[in-house]
Amino acid sequence: MEGVGWLMAIILGAIAGWIAEQIMKSNMGLLMNIILGIVGALVMNAILKAVGVIPPGGWIWQCVVAVAGACLLIFLWRVIAGRRAA
C-alpha cells in the first residue's frame, strides 16, 4: 500500500476486505479479509502502475484501491473455483 505504514496497512486491509466481502456477497473471516485487502491493494496498485495510472496517495484512496483489488481477487477466485467444479 502506497504511503501507509504496516499497522495502517493491516487496518485498511481489514476494512477493505470487509467492504469487498459485503459487495461480492462472500462469507470470509477477519484474517481472510485482512489478507484480501492487503493483497488486493498490492495487486491493484501494480495494475494501475502497469497501465500508466499513478494511484493517488493517502489512506482514503488506498482504501478505495484496496476494495477494488479485493473485489477483483474474489471474482477471480470464483472464476477459477467455478472451472474446477465443472
PDB file with SEQRES, HELIX, SHEET and CRYST1 records, atoms N, CA, C and O in Angstrom:
SEQRES   1 A   86  MET GLU GLY VAL GLY TRP LEU MET ALA ILE ILE LEU GLY          
SEQRES   2 A   86  ALA ILE ALA GLY TRP ILE ALA GLU GLN ILE MET LYS SER          
SEQRES   3 A   86  ASN MET GLY LEU LEU MET ASN ILE ILE LEU GLY ILE VAL          
SEQRES   4 A   86  GLY ALA LEU VAL MET ASN ALA ILE LEU LYS ALA VAL GLY          
SEQRES   5 A   86  VAL ILE PRO PRO GLY GLY TRP ILE TRP GLN CYS VAL VAL          
SEQRES   6 A   86  ALA VAL ALA GLY ALA CYS LEU LEU ILE PHE LEU TRP ARG          
SEQRES   7 A   86  VAL ILE ALA GLY ARG ARG ALA ALA                              
HELIX    1 AA1 TRP A    6  MET A   24  1                                  19    
HELIX    2 AA2 LEU A   30  ALA A   50  1                                  21    
HELIX    3 AA3 TRP A   59  ALA A   85  1                                  27    
CRYST1    1.000    1.000    1.000  90.00  90.00  90.00 P 1           1          
ATOM      1  N   MET A   1       0.848  -1.165   0.000  1.00  0.00           N  
ATOM      2  CA  MET A   1       0.000   0.000   0.000  1.00  0.00           C  
ATOM      3  C   MET A   1       0.897   1.232   0.000  1.00  0.00           C  
ATOM      4  O   MET A   1       1.863   1.323   0.757  1.00  0.00           O  
ATOM      5  N   GLU A   2       0.563   2.143  -0.839  1.00  0.00           N  
ATOM      6  CA  GLU A   2       1.373   3.337  -1.007  1.00  0.00           C  
ATOM      7  C   GLU A   2       1.138   4.339   0.117  1.00  0.00           C  
ATOM      8  O   GLU A   2       0.001   4.729   0.383  1.00  0.00           O  
ATOM      9  N   GLY A   3       2.210   4.749   0.769  1.00  0.00           N  
ATOM     10  CA  GLY A   3       2.144   5.849   1.709  1.00  0.00           C  
ATOM     11  C   GLY A   3       1.527   5.570   3.059  1.00  0.00           C  
ATOM     12  O   GLY A   3       1.218   6.510   3.791  1.00  0.00           O  
ATOM     13  N   VAL A   4       1.337   4.313   3.417  1.00  0.00           N  
ATOM     14  CA  VAL A   4       0.807   3.988   4.737  1.00  0.00           C  
ATOM     15  C   VAL A   4       1.759   3.021   5.416  1.00  0.00           C  
ATOM     16  O   VAL A   4       2.461   2.265   4.745  1.00  0.00           O  
ATOM     17  N   GLY A   5       1.787   3.039   6.737  1.00  0.00           N  
ATOM     18  CA  GLY A   5       2.651   2.132   7.485  1.00  0.00           C  
ATOM     19  C   GLY A   5       2.043   0.740   7.598  1.00  0.00           C  
ATOM     20  O   GLY A   5       0.936   0.485   7.122  1.00  0.00           O  
ATOM     21  N   TRP A   6       2.783  -0.147   8.231  1.00  0.00           N  
ATOM     22  CA  TRP A   6       2.331  -1.539   8.359  1.00  0.00           C  
ATOM     23  C   TRP A   6       1.048  -1.669   9.164  1.00  0.00           C  
ATOM     24  O   TRP A   6       0.140  -2.398   8.766  1.00  0.00           O  
ATOM     25  N   LEU A   7       0.961  -0.969  10.294  1.00  0.00           N  
ATOM     26  CA  LEU A   7      -0.245  -1.054  11.127  1.00  0.00           C  
ATOM     27  C   LEU A   7      -1.448  -0.528  10.367  1.00  0.00           C  
ATOM     28  O   LEU A   7      -2.520  -1.134  10.397  1.00  0.00           O  
ATOM     29  N   MET A   8      -1.278   0.591   9.688  1.00  0.00           N  
ATOM     30  CA  MET A   8      -2.375   1.151   8.900  1.00  0.00           C  
ATOM     31  C   MET A   8      -2.723   0.237   7.727  1.00  0.00           C  
ATOM     32  O   MET A   8      -3.888   0.153   7.339  1.00  0.00           O  
ATOM     33  N   ALA A   9      -1.735  -0.445   7.159  1.00  0.00           N  
ATOM     34  CA  ALA A   9      -2.000  -1.384   6.065  1.00  0.00           C  
ATOM     35  C   ALA A   9      -2.880  -2.530   6.549  1.00  0.00           C  
ATOM     36  O   ALA A   9      -3.775  -2.974   5.831  1.00  0.00           O  
ATOM     37  N   ILE A  10      -2.631  -3.006   7.756  1.00  0.00           N  
ATOM     38  CA  ILE A  10      -3.449  -4.093   8.318  1.00  0.00           C  
ATOM     39  C   ILE A  10      -4.870  -3.605   8.584  1.00  0.00           C  
ATOM     40  O   ILE A  10      -5.841  -4.296   8.277  1.00  0.00           O  
ATOM     41  N   ILE A  11      -4.981  -2.411   9.155  1.00  0.00           N  
ATOM     42  CA  ILE A  11      -6.306  -1.857   9.438  1.00  0.00           C  
ATOM     43  C   ILE A  11      -7.071  -1.596   8.143  1.00  0.00           C  
ATOM     44  O   ILE A  11      -8.240  -1.962   8.021  1.00  0.00           O  
ATOM     45  N   LEU A  12      -6.404  -0.958   7.172  1.00  0.00           N  
ATOM     46  CA  LEU A  12      -7.046  -0.710   5.872  1.00  0.00           C  
ATOM     47  C   LEU A  12      -7.381  -2.018   5.164  1.00  0.00           C  
ATOM     48  O   LEU A  12      -8.420  -2.130   4.513  1.00  0.00           O  
ATOM     49  N   GLY A  13      -6.500  -3.005   5.292  1.00  0.00           N  
ATOM     50  CA  GLY A  13      -6.769  -4.314   4.687  1.00  0.00           C  
ATOM     51  C   GLY A  13      -8.016  -4.944   5.252  1.00  0.00           C  
ATOM     52  O   GLY A  13      -8.824  -5.507   4.513  1.00  0.00           O  
ATOM     53  N   ALA A  14      -8.180  -4.854   6.565  1.00  0.00           N  
ATOM     54  CA  ALA A  14      -9.376  -5.413   7.200  1.00  0.00           C  
ATOM     55  C   ALA A  14     -10.632  -4.690   6.734  1.00  0.00           C  
ATOM     56  O   ALA A  14     -11.639  -5.320   6.409  1.00  0.00           O  
ATOM     57  N   ILE A  15     -10.563  -3.364   6.704  1.00  0.00           N  
ATOM     58  CA  ILE A  15     -11.728  -2.577   6.268  1.00  0.00           C  
ATOM     59  C   ILE A  15     -12.043  -2.857   4.807  1.00  0.00           C  
ATOM     60  O   ILE A  15     -13.195  -3.108   4.452  1.00  0.00           O  
ATOM     61  N   ALA A  16     -11.022  -2.813   3.958  1.00  0.00           N  
ATOM     62  CA  ALA A  16     -11.230  -3.045   2.521  1.00  0.00           C  
ATOM     63  C   ALA A  16     -11.724  -4.464   2.260  1.00  0.00           C  
ATOM     64  O   ALA A  16     -12.612  -4.671   1.433  1.00  0.00           O  
ATOM     65  N   GLY A  17     -11.154  -5.438   2.960  1.00  0.00           N  
ATOM     66  CA  GLY A  17     -11.601  -6.820   2.797  1.00  0.00           C  
ATOM     67  C   GLY A  17     -13.045  -6.999   3.210  1.00  0.00           C  
ATOM     68  O   GLY A  17     -13.803  -7.706   2.545  1.00  0.00           O  
ATOM     69  N   TRP A  18     -13.438  -6.353   4.320  1.00  0.00           N  
ATOM     70  CA  TRP A  18     -14.820  -6.457   4.780  1.00  0.00           C  
ATOM     71  C   TRP A  18     -15.775  -5.809   3.781  1.00  0.00           C  
ATOM     72  O   TRP A  18     -16.831  -6.365   3.478  1.00  0.00           O  
ATOM     73  N   ILE A  19     -15.402  -4.625   3.268  1.00  0.00           N  
ATOM     74  CA  ILE A  19     -16.251  -3.952   2.285  1.00  0.00           C  
ATOM     75  C   ILE A  19     -16.377  -4.805   1.019  1.00  0.00           C  
ATOM     76  O   ILE A  19     -17.468  -4.947   0.467  1.00  0.00           O  
ATOM     77  N   ALA A  20     -15.263  -5.366   0.567  1.00  0.00           N  
ATOM     78  CA  ALA A  20     -15.299  -6.229  -0.624  1.00  0.00           C  
ATOM     79  C   ALA A  20     -16.159  -7.464  -0.363  1.00  0.00           C  
ATOM     80  O   ALA A  20     -16.892  -7.914  -1.244  1.00  0.00           O  
ATOM     81  N   GLU A  21     -16.066  -8.006   0.846  1.00  0.00           N  
ATOM     82  CA  GLU A  21     -16.880  -9.160   1.228  1.00  0.00           C  
ATOM     83  C   GLU A  21     -18.364  -8.821   1.134  1.00  0.00           C  
ATOM     84  O   GLU A  21     -19.161  -9.640   0.675  1.00  0.00           O  
ATOM     85  N   GLN A  22     -18.737  -7.625   1.564  1.00  0.00           N  
ATOM     86  CA  GLN A  22     -20.130  -7.196   1.507  1.00  0.00           C  
ATOM     87  C   GLN A  22     -20.577  -6.950   0.064  1.00  0.00           C  
ATOM     88  O   GLN A  22     -21.692  -7.315  -0.309  1.00  0.00           O  
ATOM     89  N   ILE A  23     -19.721  -6.338  -0.741  1.00  0.00           N  
ATOM     90  CA  ILE A  23     -20.050  -6.052  -2.137  1.00  0.00           C  
ATOM     91  C   ILE A  23     -20.223  -7.346  -2.931  1.00  0.00           C  
ATOM     92  O   ILE A  23     -21.171  -7.497  -3.701  1.00  0.00           O  
ATOM     93  N   MET A  24     -19.287  -8.276  -2.727  1.00  0.00           N  
ATOM     94  CA  MET A  24     -19.288  -9.516  -3.512  1.00  0.00           C  
ATOM     95  C   MET A  24     -20.153 -10.605  -2.886  1.00  0.00           C  
ATOM     96  O   MET A  24     -20.272 -11.695  -3.445  1.00  0.00           O  
ATOM     97  N   LYS A  25     -20.754 -10.324  -1.739  1.00  0.00           N  
ATOM     98  CA  LYS A  25     -21.620 -11.265  -1.034  1.00  0.00           C  
ATOM     99  C   LYS A  25     -20.925 -12.601  -0.797  1.00  0.00           C  
ATOM    100  O   LYS A  25     -21.461 -13.663  -1.115  1.00  0.00           O  
ATOM    101  N   SER A  26     -19.733 -12.528  -0.237  1.00  0.00           N  
ATOM    102  CA  SER A  26     -18.996 -13.727   0.131  1.00  0.00           C  
ATOM    103  C   SER A  26     -18.934 -13.793   1.648  1.00  0.00           C  
ATOM    104  O   SER A  26     -19.228 -12.814   2.333  1.00  0.00           O  
ATOM    105  N   ASN A  27     -18.556 -14.933   2.161  1.00  0.00           N  
ATOM    106  CA  ASN A  27     -18.510 -15.116   3.603  1.00  0.00           C  
ATOM    107  C   ASN A  27     -17.111 -15.563   3.994  1.00  0.00           C  
ATOM    108  O   ASN A  27     -16.742 -16.720   3.793  1.00  0.00           O  
ATOM    109  N   MET A  28     -16.332 -14.641   4.554  1.00  0.00           N  
ATOM    110  CA  MET A  28     -14.960 -14.939   4.943  1.00  0.00           C  
ATOM    111  C   MET A  28     -14.733 -14.429   6.352  1.00  0.00           C  
ATOM    112  O   MET A  28     -15.538 -13.663   6.882  1.00  0.00           O  
ATOM    113  N   GLY A  29     -13.651 -14.847   6.947  1.00  0.00           N  
ATOM    114  CA  GLY A  29     -13.331 -14.407   8.292  1.00  0.00           C  
ATOM    115  C   GLY A  29     -12.469 -13.159   8.298  1.00  0.00           C  
ATOM    116  O   GLY A  29     -12.096 -12.638   7.247  1.00  0.00           O  
ATOM    117  N   LEU A  30     -12.159 -12.691   9.491  1.00  0.00           N  
ATOM    118  CA  LEU A  30     -11.377 -11.475   9.654  1.00  0.00           C  
ATOM    119  C   LEU A  30      -9.990 -11.609   9.044  1.00  0.00           C  
ATOM    120  O   LEU A  30      -9.529 -10.698   8.356  1.00  0.00           O  
ATOM    121  N   LEU A  31      -9.321 -12.727   9.286  1.00  0.00           N  
ATOM    122  CA  LEU A  31      -7.967 -12.915   8.754  1.00  0.00           C  
ATOM    123  C   LEU A  31      -7.974 -12.895   7.228  1.00  0.00           C  
ATOM    124  O   LEU A  31      -7.105 -12.278   6.613  1.00  0.00           O  
ATOM    125  N   MET A  32      -8.936 -13.556   6.621  1.00  0.00           N  
ATOM    126  CA  MET A  32      -9.010 -13.569   5.153  1.00  0.00           C  
ATOM    127  C   MET A  32      -9.353 -12.181   4.618  1.00  0.00           C  
ATOM    128  O   MET A  32      -8.871 -11.797   3.552  1.00  0.00           O  
ATOM    129  N   ASN A  33     -10.175 -11.426   5.340  1.00  0.00           N  
ATOM    130  CA  ASN A  33     -10.476 -10.056   4.932  1.00  0.00           C  
ATOM    131  C   ASN A  33      -9.217  -9.204   4.925  1.00  0.00           C  
ATOM    132  O   ASN A  33      -8.990  -8.433   3.992  1.00  0.00           O  
ATOM    133  N   ILE A  34      -8.396  -9.341   5.965  1.00  0.00           N  
ATOM    134  CA  ILE A  34      -7.145  -8.584   6.039  1.00  0.00           C  
ATOM    135  C   ILE A  34      -6.231  -8.958   4.884  1.00  0.00           C  
ATOM    136  O   ILE A  34      -5.668  -8.087   4.220  1.00  0.00           O  
ATOM    137  N   ILE A  35      -6.086 -10.257   4.647  1.00  0.00           N  
ATOM    138  CA  ILE A  35      -5.217 -10.733   3.562  1.00  0.00           C  
ATOM    139  C   ILE A  35      -5.732 -10.237   2.215  1.00  0.00           C  
ATOM    140  O   ILE A  35      -4.958  -9.728   1.403  1.00  0.00           O  
ATOM    141  N   LEU A  36      -7.029 -10.381   1.975  1.00  0.00           N  
ATOM    142  CA  LEU A  36      -7.604  -9.931   0.702  1.00  0.00           C  
ATOM    143  C   LEU A  36      -7.437  -8.432   0.511  1.00  0.00           C  
ATOM    144  O   LEU A  36      -7.136  -7.979  -0.593  1.00  0.00           O  
ATOM    145  N   GLY A  37      -7.627  -7.663   1.562  1.00  0.00           N  
ATOM    146  CA  GLY A  37      -7.483  -6.211   1.454  1.00  0.00           C  
ATOM    147  C   GLY A  37      -6.067  -5.799   1.135  1.00  0.00           C  
ATOM    148  O   GLY A  37      -5.851  -4.948   0.273  1.00  0.00           O  
ATOM    149  N   ILE A  38      -5.082  -6.395   1.824  1.00  0.00           N  
ATOM    150  CA  ILE A  38      -3.684  -6.034   1.594  1.00  0.00           C  
ATOM    151  C   ILE A  38      -3.217  -6.512   0.223  1.00  0.00           C  
ATOM    152  O   ILE A  38      -2.630  -5.744  -0.540  1.00  0.00           O  
ATOM    153  N   VAL A  39      -3.476  -7.771  -0.087  1.00  0.00           N  
ATOM    154  CA  VAL A  39      -3.052  -8.305  -1.387  1.00  0.00           C  
ATOM    155  C   VAL A  39      -3.807  -7.609  -2.519  1.00  0.00           C  
ATOM    156  O   VAL A  39      -3.233  -7.329  -3.571  1.00  0.00           O  
ATOM    157  N   GLY A  40      -5.085  -7.332  -2.303  1.00  0.00           N  
ATOM    158  CA  GLY A  40      -5.872  -6.611  -3.299  1.00  0.00           C  
ATOM    159  C   GLY A  40      -5.301  -5.235  -3.590  1.00  0.00           C  
ATOM    160  O   GLY A  40      -5.257  -4.802  -4.741  1.00  0.00           O  
ATOM    161  N   ALA A  41      -4.862  -4.546  -2.534  1.00  0.00           N  
ATOM    162  CA  ALA A  41      -4.253  -3.226  -2.723  1.00  0.00           C  
ATOM    163  C   ALA A  41      -2.952  -3.340  -3.499  1.00  0.00           C  
ATOM    164  O   ALA A  41      -2.693  -2.533  -4.393  1.00  0.00           O  
ATOM    165  N   LEU A  42      -2.136  -4.324  -3.173  1.00  0.00           N  
ATOM    166  CA  LEU A  42      -0.871  -4.513  -3.887  1.00  0.00           C  
ATOM    167  C   LEU A  42      -1.113  -4.829  -5.358  1.00  0.00           C  
ATOM    168  O   LEU A  42      -0.458  -4.278  -6.242  1.00  0.00           O  
ATOM    169  N   VAL A  43      -2.071  -5.732  -5.608  1.00  0.00           N  
ATOM    170  CA  VAL A  43      -2.377  -6.132  -6.984  1.00  0.00           C  
ATOM    171  C   VAL A  43      -2.930  -4.951  -7.775  1.00  0.00           C  
ATOM    172  O   VAL A  43      -2.501  -4.697  -8.901  1.00  0.00           O  
ATOM    173  N   MET A  44      -3.874  -4.238  -7.192  1.00  0.00           N  
ATOM    174  CA  MET A  44      -4.488  -3.126  -7.921  1.00  0.00           C  
ATOM    175  C   MET A  44      -3.506  -1.978  -8.132  1.00  0.00           C  
ATOM    176  O   MET A  44      -3.536  -1.335  -9.181  1.00  0.00           O  
ATOM    177  N   ASN A  45      -2.636  -1.705  -7.158  1.00  0.00           N  
ATOM    178  CA  ASN A  45      -1.598  -0.689  -7.356  1.00  0.00           C  
ATOM    179  C   ASN A  45      -0.671  -1.088  -8.500  1.00  0.00           C  
ATOM    180  O   ASN A  45      -0.286  -0.244  -9.309  1.00  0.00           O  
ATOM    181  N   ALA A  46      -0.308  -2.369  -8.573  1.00  0.00           N  
ATOM    182  CA  ALA A  46       0.557  -2.854  -9.651  1.00  0.00           C  
ATOM    183  C   ALA A  46      -0.135  -2.730 -11.007  1.00  0.00           C  
ATOM    184  O   ALA A  46       0.488  -2.330 -11.990  1.00  0.00           O  
ATOM    185  N   ILE A  47      -1.411  -3.071 -11.059  1.00  0.00           N  
ATOM    186  CA  ILE A  47      -2.166  -2.968 -12.309  1.00  0.00           C  
ATOM    187  C   ILE A  47      -2.250  -1.512 -12.754  1.00  0.00           C  
ATOM    188  O   ILE A  47      -2.036  -1.200 -13.925  1.00  0.00           O  
ATOM    189  N   LEU A  48      -2.562  -0.627 -11.815  1.00  0.00           N  
ATOM    190  CA  LEU A  48      -2.672   0.795 -12.156  1.00  0.00           C  
ATOM    191  C   LEU A  48      -1.346   1.346 -12.659  1.00  0.00           C  
ATOM    192  O   LEU A  48      -1.316   2.098 -13.633  1.00  0.00           O  
ATOM    193  N   LYS A  49      -0.252   0.979 -12.005  1.00  0.00           N  
ATOM    194  CA  LYS A  49       1.065   1.444 -12.449  1.00  0.00           C  
ATOM    195  C   LYS A  49       1.418   0.867 -13.812  1.00  0.00           C  
ATOM    196  O   LYS A  49       2.038   1.549 -14.627  1.00  0.00           O  
ATOM    197  N   ALA A  50       1.029  -0.389 -14.073  1.00  0.00           N  
ATOM    198  CA  ALA A  50       1.340  -1.038 -15.348  1.00  0.00           C  
ATOM    199  C   ALA A  50       0.632  -0.352 -16.518  1.00  0.00           C  
ATOM    200  O   ALA A  50       1.165  -0.310 -17.627  1.00  0.00           O  
ATOM    201  N   VAL A  51      -0.558   0.182 -16.275  1.00  0.00           N  
ATOM    202  CA  VAL A  51      -1.277   0.859 -17.352  1.00  0.00           C  
ATOM    203  C   VAL A  51      -0.998   2.357 -17.374  1.00  0.00           C  
ATOM    204  O   VAL A  51      -1.605   3.095 -18.151  1.00  0.00           O  
ATOM    205  N   GLY A  52      -0.080   2.806 -16.522  1.00  0.00           N  
ATOM    206  CA  GLY A  52       0.356   4.191 -16.559  1.00  0.00           C  
ATOM    207  C   GLY A  52      -0.429   5.146 -15.676  1.00  0.00           C  
ATOM    208  O   GLY A  52      -0.289   6.363 -15.799  1.00  0.00           O  
ATOM    209  N   VAL A  53      -1.248   4.611 -14.796  1.00  0.00           N  
ATOM    210  CA  VAL A  53      -2.010   5.452 -13.881  1.00  0.00           C  
ATOM    211  C   VAL A  53      -1.292   5.457 -12.539  1.00  0.00           C  
ATOM    212  O   VAL A  53      -0.999   4.401 -11.978  1.00  0.00           O  
ATOM    213  N   ILE A  54      -1.017   6.629 -12.036  1.00  0.00           N  
ATOM    214  CA  ILE A  54      -0.356   6.724 -10.739  1.00  0.00           C  
ATOM    215  C   ILE A  54      -1.446   6.763  -9.670  1.00  0.00           C  
ATOM    216  O   ILE A  54      -2.230   7.711  -9.613  1.00  0.00           O  
ATOM    217  N   PRO A  55      -1.495   5.726  -8.816  1.00  0.00           N  
ATOM    218  CA  PRO A  55      -2.534   5.709  -7.782  1.00  0.00           C  
ATOM    219  C   PRO A  55      -2.351   6.883  -6.822  1.00  0.00           C  
ATOM    220  O   PRO A  55      -1.229   7.188  -6.418  1.00  0.00           O  
ATOM    221  N   PRO A  56      -3.440   7.533  -6.461  1.00  0.00           N  
ATOM    222  CA  PRO A  56      -3.313   8.665  -5.542  1.00  0.00           C  
ATOM    223  C   PRO A  56      -2.866   8.201  -4.158  1.00  0.00           C  
ATOM    224  O   PRO A  56      -3.132   7.069  -3.753  1.00  0.00           O  
ATOM    225  N   GLY A  57      -2.192   9.081  -3.449  1.00  0.00           N  
ATOM    226  CA  GLY A  57      -1.731   8.761  -2.112  1.00  0.00           C  
ATOM    227  C   GLY A  57      -2.817   9.010  -1.087  1.00  0.00           C  
ATOM    228  O   GLY A  57      -3.909   9.475  -1.415  1.00  0.00           O  
ATOM    229  N   GLY A  58      -2.507   8.696   0.146  1.00  0.00           N  
ATOM    230  CA  GLY A  58      -3.462   8.899   1.223  1.00  0.00           C  
ATOM    231  C   GLY A  58      -4.237   7.641   1.531  1.00  0.00           C  
ATOM    232  O   GLY A  58      -4.449   6.786   0.672  1.00  0.00           O  
ATOM    233  N   TRP A  59      -4.653   7.551   2.775  1.00  0.00           N  
ATOM    234  CA  TRP A  59      -5.282   6.303   3.207  1.00  0.00           C  
ATOM    235  C   TRP A  59      -6.683   6.108   2.656  1.00  0.00           C  
ATOM    236  O   TRP A  59      -7.110   4.964   2.498  1.00  0.00           O  
ATOM    237  N   ILE A  60      -7.422   7.176   2.355  1.00  0.00           N  
ATOM    238  CA  ILE A  60      -8.769   7.000   1.801  1.00  0.00           C  
ATOM    239  C   ILE A  60      -8.686   6.425   0.388  1.00  0.00           C  
ATOM    240  O   ILE A  60      -9.408   5.487   0.049  1.00  0.00           O  
ATOM    241  N   TRP A  61      -7.798   6.996  -0.435  1.00  0.00           N  
ATOM    242  CA  TRP A  61      -7.651   6.484  -1.802  1.00  0.00           C  
ATOM    243  C   TRP A  61      -7.091   5.075  -1.806  1.00  0.00           C  
ATOM    244  O   TRP A  61      -7.486   4.254  -2.634  1.00  0.00           O  
ATOM    245  N   GLN A  62      -6.179   4.783  -0.895  1.00  0.00           N  
ATOM    246  CA  GLN A  62      -5.635   3.434  -0.827  1.00  0.00           C  
ATOM    247  C   GLN A  62      -6.700   2.436  -0.385  1.00  0.00           C  
ATOM    248  O   GLN A  62      -6.662   1.273  -0.789  1.00  0.00           O  
ATOM    249  N   CYS A  63      -7.641   2.872   0.433  1.00  0.00           N  
ATOM    250  CA  CYS A  63      -8.752   2.004   0.818  1.00  0.00           C  
ATOM    251  C   CYS A  63      -9.631   1.708  -0.398  1.00  0.00           C  
ATOM    252  O   CYS A  63     -10.076   0.577  -0.589  1.00  0.00           O  
ATOM    253  N   VAL A  64      -9.877   2.731  -1.216  1.00  0.00           N  
ATOM    254  CA  VAL A  64     -10.674   2.531  -2.441  1.00  0.00           C  
ATOM    255  C   VAL A  64      -9.957   1.565  -3.381  1.00  0.00           C  
ATOM    256  O   VAL A  64     -10.582   0.662  -3.937  1.00  0.00           O  
ATOM    257  N   VAL A  65      -8.657   1.748  -3.558  1.00  0.00           N  
ATOM    258  CA  VAL A  65      -7.859   0.861  -4.409  1.00  0.00           C  
ATOM    259  C   VAL A  65      -7.875  -0.562  -3.836  1.00  0.00           C  
ATOM    260  O   VAL A  65      -7.991  -1.532  -4.583  1.00  0.00           O  
ATOM    261  N   ALA A  66      -7.757  -0.681  -2.510  1.00  0.00           N  
ATOM    262  CA  ALA A  66      -7.753  -1.995  -1.868  1.00  0.00           C  
ATOM    263  C   ALA A  66      -9.095  -2.698  -2.024  1.00  0.00           C  
ATOM    264  O   ALA A  66      -9.130  -3.908  -2.249  1.00  0.00           O  
ATOM    265  N   VAL A  67     -10.187  -1.974  -1.912  1.00  0.00           N  
ATOM    266  CA  VAL A  67     -11.521  -2.574  -2.094  1.00  0.00           C  
ATOM    267  C   VAL A  67     -11.664  -3.082  -3.522  1.00  0.00           C  
ATOM    268  O   VAL A  67     -12.140  -4.196  -3.739  1.00  0.00           O  
ATOM    269  N   ALA A  68     -11.258  -2.277  -4.496  1.00  0.00           N  
ATOM    270  CA  ALA A  68     -11.340  -2.696  -5.900  1.00  0.00           C  
ATOM    271  C   ALA A  68     -10.473  -3.928  -6.138  1.00  0.00           C  
ATOM    272  O   ALA A  68     -10.895  -4.860  -6.823  1.00  0.00           O  
ATOM    273  N   GLY A  69      -9.273  -3.938  -5.583  1.00  0.00           N  
ATOM    274  CA  GLY A  69      -8.389  -5.091  -5.746  1.00  0.00           C  
ATOM    275  C   GLY A  69      -8.924  -6.333  -5.069  1.00  0.00           C  
ATOM    276  O   GLY A  69      -8.824  -7.429  -5.619  1.00  0.00           O  
ATOM    277  N   ALA A  70      -9.496  -6.179  -3.871  1.00  0.00           N  
ATOM    278  CA  ALA A  70     -10.059  -7.325  -3.164  1.00  0.00           C  
ATOM    279  C   ALA A  70     -11.269  -7.888  -3.920  1.00  0.00           C  
ATOM    280  O   ALA A  70     -11.441  -9.104  -3.998  1.00  0.00           O  
ATOM    281  N   CYS A  71     -12.098  -7.014  -4.470  1.00  0.00           N  
ATOM    282  CA  CYS A  71     -13.236  -7.476  -5.284  1.00  0.00           C  
ATOM    283  C   CYS A  71     -12.742  -8.239  -6.507  1.00  0.00           C  
ATOM    284  O   CYS A  71     -13.310  -9.265  -6.880  1.00  0.00           O  
ATOM    285  N   LEU A  72     -11.687  -7.736  -7.122  1.00  0.00           N  
ATOM    286  CA  LEU A  72     -11.092  -8.421  -8.273  1.00  0.00           C  
ATOM    287  C   LEU A  72     -10.592  -9.806  -7.876  1.00  0.00           C  
ATOM    288  O   LEU A  72     -10.811 -10.774  -8.604  1.00  0.00           O  
ATOM    289  N   LEU A  73      -9.927  -9.910  -6.736  1.00  0.00           N  
ATOM    290  CA  LEU A  73      -9.429 -11.206  -6.285  1.00  0.00           C  
ATOM    291  C   LEU A  73     -10.564 -12.184  -5.977  1.00  0.00           C  
ATOM    292  O   LEU A  73     -10.469 -13.365  -6.310  1.00  0.00           O  
ATOM    293  N   ILE A  74     -11.623 -11.707  -5.351  1.00  0.00           N  
ATOM    294  CA  ILE A  74     -12.778 -12.574  -5.076  1.00  0.00           C  
ATOM    295  C   ILE A  74     -13.393 -13.051  -6.387  1.00  0.00           C  
ATOM    296  O   ILE A  74     -13.735 -14.226  -6.522  1.00  0.00           O  
ATOM    297  N   PHE A  75     -13.535 -12.148  -7.348  1.00  0.00           N  
ATOM    298  CA  PHE A  75     -14.086 -12.513  -8.651  1.00  0.00           C  
ATOM    299  C   PHE A  75     -13.223 -13.565  -9.336  1.00  0.00           C  
ATOM    300  O   PHE A  75     -13.736 -14.559  -9.850  1.00  0.00           O  
ATOM    301  N   LEU A  76     -11.905 -13.341  -9.342  1.00  0.00           N  
ATOM    302  CA  LEU A  76     -11.007 -14.312  -9.975  1.00  0.00           C  
ATOM    303  C   LEU A  76     -11.063 -15.660  -9.279  1.00  0.00           C  
ATOM    304  O   LEU A  76     -11.022 -16.700  -9.937  1.00  0.00           O  
ATOM    305  N   TRP A  77     -11.156 -15.657  -7.955  1.00  0.00           N  
ATOM    306  CA  TRP A  77     -11.262 -16.920  -7.218  1.00  0.00           C  
ATOM    307  C   TRP A  77     -12.530 -17.671  -7.614  1.00  0.00           C  
ATOM    308  O   TRP A  77     -12.503 -18.890  -7.786  1.00  0.00           O  
ATOM    309  N   ARG A  78     -13.630 -16.955  -7.758  1.00  0.00           N  
ATOM    310  CA  ARG A  78     -14.881 -17.606  -8.159  1.00  0.00           C  
ATOM    311  C   ARG A  78     -14.783 -18.173  -9.566  1.00  0.00           C  
ATOM    312  O   ARG A  78     -15.313 -19.251  -9.836  1.00  0.00           O  
ATOM    313  N   VAL A  79     -14.108 -17.458 -10.470  1.00  0.00           N  
ATOM    314  CA  VAL A  79     -13.930 -17.949 -11.837  1.00  0.00           C  
ATOM    315  C   VAL A  79     -13.103 -19.233 -11.822  1.00  0.00           C  
ATOM    316  O   VAL A  79     -13.458 -20.214 -12.476  1.00  0.00           O  
ATOM    317  N   ILE A  80     -12.001 -19.222 -11.077  1.00  0.00           N  
ATOM    318  CA  ILE A  80     -11.125 -20.394 -11.024  1.00  0.00           C  
ATOM    319  C   ILE A  80     -11.821 -21.560 -10.329  1.00  0.00           C  
ATOM    320  O   ILE A  80     -11.765 -22.691 -10.810  1.00  0.00           O  
ATOM    321  N   ALA A  81     -12.468 -21.294  -9.212  1.00  0.00           N  
ATOM    322  CA  ALA A  81     -13.150 -22.359  -8.471  1.00  0.00           C  
ATOM    323  C   ALA A  81     -14.325 -22.910  -9.271  1.00  0.00           C  
ATOM    324  O   ALA A  81     -14.624 -24.102  -9.193  1.00  0.00           O  
ATOM    325  N   GLY A  82     -14.988 -22.053 -10.036  1.00  0.00           N  
ATOM    326  CA  GLY A  82     -16.118 -22.483 -10.863  1.00  0.00           C  
ATOM    327  C   GLY A  82     -15.671 -23.416 -11.981  1.00  0.00           C  
ATOM    328  O   GLY A  82     -16.395 -24.344 -12.341  1.00  0.00           O  
ATOM    329  N   ARG A  83     -14.494 -23.180 -12.528  1.00  0.00           N  
ATOM    330  CA  ARG A  83     -13.976 -24.049 -13.596  1.00  0.00           C  
ATOM    331  C   ARG A  83     -13.597 -25.411 -13.043  1.00  0.00           C  
ATOM    332  O   ARG A  83     -13.778 -26.424 -13.718  1.00  0.00           O  
ATOM    333  N   ARG A  84     -13.073 -25.449 -11.821  1.00  0.00           N  
ATOM    334  CA  ARG A  84     -12.701 -26.731 -11.233  1.00  0.00           C  
ATOM    335  C   ARG A  84     -13.932 -27.578 -10.921  1.00  0.00           C  
ATOM    336  O   ARG A  84     -13.893 -28.802 -11.045  1.00  0.00           O  
ATOM    337  N   ALA A  85     -15.019 -26.933 -10.517  1.00  0.00           N  
ATOM    338  CA  ALA A  85     -16.231 -27.665 -10.150  1.00  0.00           C  
ATOM    339  C   ALA A  85     -16.939 -28.223 -11.377  1.00  0.00           C  
ATOM    340  O   ALA A  85     -17.668 -29.209 -11.273  1.00  0.00           O  
ATOM    341  N   ALA A  86     -16.734 -27.608 -12.531  1.00  0.00           N  
ATOM    342  CA  ALA A  86     -17.451 -28.030 -13.750  1.00  0.00           C  
ATOM    343  C   ALA A  86     -16.839 -29.203 -14.406  1.00  0.00           C  
ATOM    344  O   ALA A  86     -17.335 -29.664 -15.435  1.00  0.00           O  
TER     345      ALA A  86                                                      
END                                                                             
